[in-house]
Amino acid sequence: MPWYQFTPAFPPGNPCDPNEYTLVGNAPPSCPNPNNFICAIQAINNFGQPIITAALVCEINAALENRTESVNVLLKPTP
């Protein structure tokens, strides 16, 4: 599955809005530590935008609450 970097027009943005992501390809982007905010997600491609399923929303929320990355969610320092 492809990776999408979180690129909100107005930080902090909404990590559950597919319009706030940019397709970066099949390799995950570099996301520096500490792990505080969404950097990128891995999701099914829908014409260049991620399909954010209910399961992915839960994974995003858990990553943010626990400050711990998961298989489909990478974190970065707070902007």
Residue, then its C-alpha position, 0 to 999 in steps of 0.5 A: m500500500p502507498w504512503y501519504q505524508f500529512t500536509p495540512a494547509f493550516p496546522p494542526g489540520n485534521p488527520c482524518d481528512p484525506n484532502e490533507y495528505t500528499l501521496v509519497g509512494n510505496a516507501p515510508p517518508s522520513c519522520p524525525n523523532p520525538n513522536n508527537f504528531i501525525c507524519a504519514i499514513q499507509a492506506i489504500n489509494n483513491f486517485g492520489q488520496p488515501i482511503i481512511t477507514a474506520a480501522l485506520v481512524c482508530e489506529i491514528n487515534a491510538a498512535l496519537e494518544n500513546r505517542t507510539e507509531s504503528v504499522n500504518v501510522l508514522l509520527k513526528p515532532t509537533p510543528 
